[in-house]
Amino acid sequence: MISAPDVVAFTKEEEYEEEPYNEPALPEEYSVPLFPFSSQGANPWSKLSGAKFSRDFILISEFSEQVGPQPLLTIPNDTKVFGTFDLNYFSLRIMSVDYQASFVGHPPGSAYPKLNFVEDSKVVLGDSKEGAFAYVHHLTLYDLEARGFVRPFCMAYISADQHKIMQQFQELSAEFSKASECLKTGNRKAFAGELEKKLKDLDYTRTVLHTETEIQKKANDKGFYSSQAIEKANELASVEKSIIEHQDLLKQIRSYPHRKLKGSALCSGETEHTQDQTSQAATTSHPDESADTDLYTCRPAYTPKLIKAKSTKCFDKKLKTLEELCDTEYFTQTLAQLSHIEHMFRGDLCYLLTSQIDRALLKQQHITNFLFEDFVEVDSRVAEKQESVPPKPGPGRPPSRSLEECLIPQVLISVGSYKSSVESVPIKMEQELGDEEYKEADVAEMSSFDPQENLDYLDMDMKGSISSGESIEVLGTEKSTAVLPESDSQASLTVPLSPQVVRSKAVSHRTISEDSIEVLSTCPSEALIPEDFKASYPSAINEEESYADDSEGAIHFQASVCAPELGEAEEGGLETPPSQIDSSCCIGKESDSLRVPLSTPAHTPSDQDGVVSIPPQRYRQKDQGFHVDFVVENANPLRDSSSEGFPADELDPSHLLASRDVSKTSLDNYSDSASNMSSLASTSSDRTPSSAHPTGPSSERHKKRAGQNALKFIRQYPFAHPAIYSLLSGRTLVVLGEDEAIVRKLVTALSIFVPNHSRYAKPVKHWVSSPLHITDFQRWKLIGLQRVAAPAGAGTLHALSRYSRYTSVLDLDNKALRCPLYRGALVPRLADHRTQIKRGSTYYLHVQSMLTQLCSKAFLYTFCHHLHLPAHDKETEEVVAGRQASFLKLTLGLVNEDIKVVQYLAELLKLRYAQDAPGTGHPMLRFDYVPSFLYKI
Amino acid sequence: MSNLCPPPSPAVAKTEIALSGESPLLAATFAYWDNILGPRVRHIWAPKTEQLLLSDGEITFLANHTLNGEILRNAESGAIDVKFFVLSEKGVIIVSLIFDGNWNGDRSTYGLSIILPQTELSFYLPLHRVCVDRLTHIIRKGRIWMHKERQENVQKIVLEGTERMEDQGQSIIPMLTGEVIPVMELLSSMKSHSVPEEIDIADTVLNDDDIGDSCHEGFLLNAISSHLQTCGCSVVVGSSAEKVNKIVRTLCLFLTPAERKCSRLCEAESSFKYESGLFVQGLLKDSTGSFVLPFRQVMYAPYPTTHIDVDVNTVKQMPPCHEHIYNQRRYMRSELTAFWRATSEEDMAQDTIICTDESFTPDLNIFQDVLHRDTLVKAFLDQVFHLKPGLSLRSTFLAQFLLVLHRKALTLIKYIEDDTQKGKKPFKSLRNLKIDLDLTAEGDLNIIMALAEKIKPGLHSFIFGRPFYTSVQERDVLMTF
């Protein structure tokens, strides 16, 4: 295995023994350190802090013909960024590279000066002593006053991390090429303008000289020319020559785009890219070819002036500034692009690399990536655009994004556009967004999720006084849970205990040690049940009966969008006998009241036609239980006030929902074991990962804060697991509270656990103050609900009480949660209150990776071909269902309620897969009628 | 262009190298900064081709170019700096390693450069690290050689009273030649046999109807798991090129596109040499059914390696990153020290100078069985074959698996970053990390740590390095009694 020459040496033992110790030791400069971090304080992060500057920045330098290399400006223009770093010295270093040797100016043997359109050069170099490394992009601008008409400039991206520059070389090169093209386009325009002015001056001078010469000729009657006349004639000849030269220069500069484009075919891909940008810039700003000429001809009126015969010497003249060399518009556009680059590559390399890998991998998962990824498609489009396609604002994208993506072309159009581009720099967006967050959500907002709307709420620190380990008690379980664990309805119902009931009873008695929940009472005490959580409908009796037969232990109410292809598939499976549908059932009654607002002929439970449902196998068993399917016209997002007209006997707000007797401690007042970390979290901003392609709403800042608040939630609320389970399994969670800021903050935090229904909408409503309608449960899976004191809030609370058996309710004011029991293994791994994760951003990453794993399981379950179809004609549905259950348990390793999570995600995947137009519909409205528990701190 | 370039110095020597395949390299040069004349080229290496790729004048111009500005060189002692040029105007890219050294009594600045056409930029960039690492090491050795020559010269001058500077000054060139040629060969072989950026899953084991169709289930699990535990660095050997390449492609599925471009398929008829620094490489056994791995080169690879034999279905792996890096550096130091102490040219001859110091005896048994089992790869393999082959389902599932791994790796880095306040404090809570990030299986932790090492180099050494170093020292001390 090991080659002989390598091994032989190790056998020369005698030589080692004879090794003379008086030999001089190997000087350290010729050796390698034994340990990568042998020096004091060295670690994988220390190289980033070794330099004299605090973070990466961009430096523009010029090789001035008067003073030599000099720094011109930095981006960001903040002395704190480059600190004590010697910009003069570094400019000298980067500009001392003779990056080109192509002749520029007046070549020997040529009649006229010739402009040489030099390609940009890119150099990576460094100063290892200073710990500064740079990507340097050299470019040449034209200046009529300059020596050889050229002014060499360079733009350098300076970083302390050499690997970052090499690993991001192609991206840096592409982005800087855009900036360079912008500068050069502006410069050519300015140069052409300068030439035109000069030509006018020359023309005027020639006219003046000619006139003077003529006058002298006429005045001269001696028959010979005076020295003055000769001088004038020479001057005139010189001007004539100069005119021809300048005309030639103007012709050359005007012919630039065509010449470069012709030549580009021979160059490499990178050059092509650069020239693509050129052509993009040209075509974007000047749609037709003739506009190229306009670029150089549209000038304001100019008054020519006389040119003196002897021009000033170069050291007397003042060189043009960079802004003067380029058109102001292009110059500011370039600065915007450079700011974009600075932001794009800011941060630690590992975050840049991972975000690039993430994007590449997510592109391959278009089937599943809508579930937990934010606006992935938009992101990938951005990435694709940056790779090749000329950026054009897409109609479906938010304006800020499209502005940002299309930075150059937009800005090339007008100065006004440039302003927009600047505003679209993500940092600014974040700062500005806070102002808008209190704006009341309009209809448009309802259809699109904007996580940043709560930034200010997130800003508020969550403080508390109750430790996460404090025990909580389940004050009461519903009587039906104790007696009939799979139903939470009437106490008067006497049903013999089945073995299943006994098992569930044992569950209800258990102490959830991990959460320190103590069940104080499991007796079927009606008094302990909050009124609003009671089943007050006669139909509940039927529900119980039917429920007892339901092997799934759930009652499904489905209100779905019409999706014919799915409905057709479901027809066979959703044969709910009309006799089983009790019109007096709560939802049955509800369906009557819903008919008006829904504006469609609401289907009676027995009406199966057009019922949309999910894949057939999923609900085949439901005919054993109570099942109501009806269609909700989801196209009516507006809340219908008529739904508030409840009978008086239903207006029975519970103490849980309405009373404020319990100490009203806001979330902010809780002690948080990690609260000391929050200050630390803010210190990481300098190296905070910034997405290479800022992703609009889901910014890093948002993620960090959402993660931070989610972490606090799981530490403060021992019943976090069932709450998260509700979200993951598609059961709507209503967060009820009086203080909008606190509710919004928690809703934003919990939204990271909510599976999306489509790429375009997050089913989260941060704040609702009006009564909930059934369509809200279809549209939103996480709702922040305002608690308003009675009587104004009676409608709201009553609406909630109506649906409370089918939703989970987290009462922030009373620190109580009412939702089904959770006994799985997935959520504890996702949200362990003992976790030592310290920062919100880290926790967000952890959640993201766990949810990706979950998506993977759901994907497998959904698309595992042999699972959902019968193997042969005679195979019964039960066998198929058994196979599915076995797969979920054995292959995917899921236990108890975790199965429902994967099944719900699989339903979303199927629905999404079956939809022709993504994002146009919502999944079915499904109520799982499972017993709920009341958790209270 | 040539008419614009200054004529080459008559002193420039040139070595033409005959390569079997296409050479993406135009030339390599060794230049130095002359205190009077400025940058000057000492030697040129160029592939032997019928068509002249670059004239000597052009090569000289470009080589001089690399040292421009180095009069301002401000480097740490012993630093070997890398400069990278993309000169669109000339249509070339140049990679230069700049270093200071003593030669013939003068301390000067030197540059070893390789020149490629600009069209090869995307081909070259994934291989940049491999080339730079290898050239850096040869420079380290060459620098010692130069220094020793100087000493010898001074002695000779004193003894003989003669000037023999020029004669002695050439002798670093053979040493550089000894590495420049393999780098040329490597690039040439990569041009013809590198793994494509996009791999069709149909060409891999993951397209089988069921696990175990192409190779044994346990073997596949071990191979992928160990491959991921060794940072995606594997050597696949076998007697059948087809079989070897199928495993190479399968393993490459778990790499990024850039890493795939730094991997090499097996040659069908004759075997390539082992190349240090590639991620995955397929190698064909000889007629006797064996393949010899050069110990030094395996040790000098940036990551530990998994050795997979498809003939006998064995999977062996090198120790984890921190141990590998530690061993690698000890070996390097020993080698350099031996160079330093060598007293004759025979001792310094490259093929025989295997060196060690008295305190270091490398463990030759570097490939061990895979000890740590994981749940991540096992679950993946158990599940992926449930999906129907031939559709894009398995590719999607694989992408999800890789996404999970990358996200876990990033979470792990962030976790350590938070816990140690960016390395200011030592990391103490590995147990908590395992629980918090659901990495309790040792194999899972190894996989995620290996992935994290690639995006945050030095993480292993930071977490495990010091305790390991201490324990090794203790062991050494104990062994002396």
Chai-1 contact restraints between the chains, C-beta under 6 A:
chainA,res_idxA,chainB,res_idxB,connection_type,confidence,min_distance_angstrom,max_distance_angstrom,comment,restraint_id
A,M1,B,L293,contact,1.0,0.0,6.0,A-B,restraint_1
A,I2,B,F295,contact,1.0,0.0,6.0,A-B,restraint_2
A,I2,B,L364,contact,1.0,0.0,6.0,A-B,restraint_3
A,S3,B,V292,contact,1.0,0.0,6.0,A-B,restraint_4
A,S3,B,P294,contact,1.0,0.0,6.0,A-B,restraint_5
A,P5,B,D351,contact,1.0,0.0,6.0,A-B,restraint_6
A,D6,B,P294,contact,1.0,0.0,6.0,A-B,restraint_7
A,D6,B,F295,contact,1.0,0.0,6.0,A-B,restraint_8
A,D6,B,R296,contact,1.0,0.0,6.0,A-B,restraint_9
A,D6,B,I354,contact,1.0,0.0,6.0,A-B,restraint_10
A,A9,B,I354,contact,1.0,0.0,6.0,A-B,restraint_11
A,Y16,B,E358,contact,1.0,0.0,6.0,A-B,restraint_12
A,E19,B,E358,contact,1.0,0.0,6.0,A-B,restraint_13
A,E23,B,R341,contact,1.0,0.0,6.0,A-B,restraint_14
A,L26,B,L336,contact,1.0,0.0,6.0,A-B,restraint_15
A,L26,B,T337,contact,1.0,0.0,6.0,A-B,restraint_16
A,L26,B,W340,contact,1.0,0.0,6.0,A-B,restraint_17
A,E29,B,S77,contact,1.0,0.0,6.0,A-B,restraint_18
A,E29,B,G78,contact,1.0,0.0,6.0,A-B,restraint_19
A,Y30,B,R143,contact,1.0,0.0,6.0,A-B,restraint_20
A,Y30,B,I144,contact,1.0,0.0,6.0,A-B,restraint_21
A,S31,B,R333,contact,1.0,0.0,6.0,A-B,restraint_22
A,S31,B,L336,contact,1.0,0.0,6.0,A-B,restraint_23
A,V32,B,R329,contact,1.0,0.0,6.0,A-B,restraint_24
A,V32,B,M332,contact,1.0,0.0,6.0,A-B,restraint_25
A,L34,B,R329,contact,1.0,0.0,6.0,A-B,restraint_26
A,P36,B,G458,contact,1.0,0.0,6.0,A-B,restraint_27
A,P36,B,S461,contact,1.0,0.0,6.0,A-B,restraint_28
A,N43,B,G423,contact,1.0,0.0,6.0,A-B,restraint_29
A,N43,B,F462,contact,1.0,0.0,6.0,A-B,restraint_30
A,P44,B,K456,contact,1.0,0.0,6.0,A-B,restraint_31
A,P44,B,G458,contact,1.0,0.0,6.0,A-B,restraint_32
A,P44,B,L459,contact,1.0,0.0,6.0,A-B,restraint_33
A,P44,B,F462,contact,1.0,0.0,6.0,A-B,restraint_34
A,W45,B,K422,contact,1.0,0.0,6.0,A-B,restraint_35
A,W45,B,G423,contact,1.0,0.0,6.0,A-B,restraint_36
A,S46,B,G423,contact,1.0,0.0,6.0,A-B,restraint_37
A,R93,B,L72,contact,1.0,0.0,6.0,A-B,restraint_38
A,S96,B,G69,contact,1.0,0.0,6.0,A-B,restraint_39
A,V97,B,N68,contact,1.0,0.0,6.0,A-B,restraint_40
A,V97,B,G69,contact,1.0,0.0,6.0,A-B,restraint_41
A,D98,B,N68,contact,1.0,0.0,6.0,A-B,restraint_42
A,Q100,B,E89,contact,1.0,0.0,6.0,A-B,restraint_43
A,S102,B,E89,contact,1.0,0.0,6.0,A-B,restraint_44
A,V118,B,E89,contact,1.0,0.0,6.0,A-B,restraint_45
A,E119,B,S88,contact,1.0,0.0,6.0,A-B,restraint_46
A,E119,B,E89,contact,1.0,0.0,6.0,A-B,restraint_47
A,S121,B,L87,contact,1.0,0.0,6.0,A-B,restraint_48
A,K122,B,V86,contact,1.0,0.0,6.0,A-B,restraint_49
A,V123,B,F85,contact,1.0,0.0,6.0,A-B,restraint_50
A,V124,B,F84,contact,1.0,0.0,6.0,A-B,restraint_51
A,L125,B,K83,contact,1.0,0.0,6.0,A-B,restraint_52
A,G126,B,D81,contact,1.0,0.0,6.0,A-B,restraint_53
A,D127,B,N74,contact,1.0,0.0,6.0,A-B,restraint_54
A,S128,B,A75,contact,1.0,0.0,6.0,A-B,restraint_55
A,S128,B,E76,contact,1.0,0.0,6.0,A-B,restraint_56
A,S128,B,A79,contact,1.0,0.0,6.0,A-B,restraint_57
A,S128,B,D81,contact,1.0,0.0,6.0,A-B,restraint_58
A,K129,B,N74,contact,1.0,0.0,6.0,A-B,restraint_59
A,K129,B,A75,contact,1.0,0.0,6.0,A-B,restraint_60
A,K129,B,E76,contact,1.0,0.0,6.0,A-B,restraint_61
A,S268,B,Q118,contact,1.0,0.0,6.0,A-B,restraint_62
A,S268,B,T119,contact,1.0,0.0,6.0,A-B,restraint_63
A,E270,B,L121,contact,1.0,0.0,6.0,A-B,restraint_64
A,T271,B,S88,contact,1.0,0.0,6.0,A-B,restraint_65
A,C350,B,I413,contact,1.0,0.0,6.0,A-B,restraint_66
A,C350,B,I455,contact,1.0,0.0,6.0,A-B,restraint_67
A,C350,B,K456,contact,1.0,0.0,6.0,A-B,restraint_68
A,L353,B,I455,contact,1.0,0.0,6.0,A-B,restraint_69
A,T354,B,H406,contact,1.0,0.0,6.0,A-B,restraint_70
A,T354,B,L410,contact,1.0,0.0,6.0,A-B,restraint_71
A,I357,B,T256,contact,1.0,0.0,6.0,A-B,restraint_72
A,I357,B,H406,contact,1.0,0.0,6.0,A-B,restraint_73
A,L361,B,A399,contact,1.0,0.0,6.0,A-B,restraint_74
A,L361,B,L402,contact,1.0,0.0,6.0,A-B,restraint_75
A,L361,B,L403,contact,1.0,0.0,6.0,A-B,restraint_76
A,Q364,B,T396,contact,1.0,0.0,6.0,A-B,restraint_77
A,Q364,B,A399,contact,1.0,0.0,6.0,A-B,restraint_78
A,Q365,B,T396,contact,1.0,0.0,6.0,A-B,restraint_79
A,Q365,B,A399,contact,1.0,0.0,6.0,A-B,restraint_80
A,R829,B,D438,contact,1.0,0.0,6.0,A-B,restraint_81
A,T835,B,D436,contact,1.0,0.0,6.0,A-B,restraint_82
A,Q836,B,N432,contact,1.0,0.0,6.0,A-B,restraint_83
A,Q836,B,D436,contact,1.0,0.0,6.0,A-B,restraint_84
A,I837,B,D436,contact,1.0,0.0,6.0,A-B,restraint_85
A,K838,B,D418,contact,1.0,0.0,6.0,A-B,restraint_86
A,R839,B,D418,contact,1.0,0.0,6.0,A-B,restraint_87
A,T842,B,K414,contact,1.0,0.0,6.0,A-B,restraint_88
A,T842,B,Y415,contact,1.0,0.0,6.0,A-B,restraint_89
A,T842,B,D418,contact,1.0,0.0,6.0,A-B,restraint_90
A,L845,B,L410,contact,1.0,0.0,6.0,A-B,restraint_91
A,L845,B,T411,contact,1.0,0.0,6.0,A-B,restraint_92
A,L845,B,K414,contact,1.0,0.0,6.0,A-B,restraint_93
A,H846,B,T411,contact,1.0,0.0,6.0,A-B,restraint_94
A,Q848,B,R407,contact,1.0,0.0,6.0,A-B,restraint_95
A,S849,B,V404,contact,1.0,0.0,6.0,A-B,restraint_96
A,S849,B,R407,contact,1.0,0.0,6.0,A-B,restraint_97
A,S849,B,K408,contact,1.0,0.0,6.0,A-B,restraint_98
A,S849,B,T411,contact,1.0,0.0,6.0,A-B,restraint_99
A,T852,B,L403,contact,1.0,0.0,6.0,A-B,restraint_100
A,T852,B,V404,contact,1.0,0.0,6.0,A-B,restraint_101
A,T852,B,R407,contact,1.0,0.0,6.0,A-B,restraint_102
A,Q853,B,V404,contact,1.0,0.0,6.0,A-B,restraint_103
A,S856,B,Q400,contact,1.0,0.0,6.0,A-B,restraint_104
A,L860,B,Q383,contact,1.0,0.0,6.0,A-B,restraint_105
A,F863,B,L393,contact,1.0,0.0,6.0,A-B,restraint_106
A,C864,B,H386,contact,1.0,0.0,6.0,A-B,restraint_107
A,H865,B,K388,contact,1.0,0.0,6.0,A-B,restraint_108
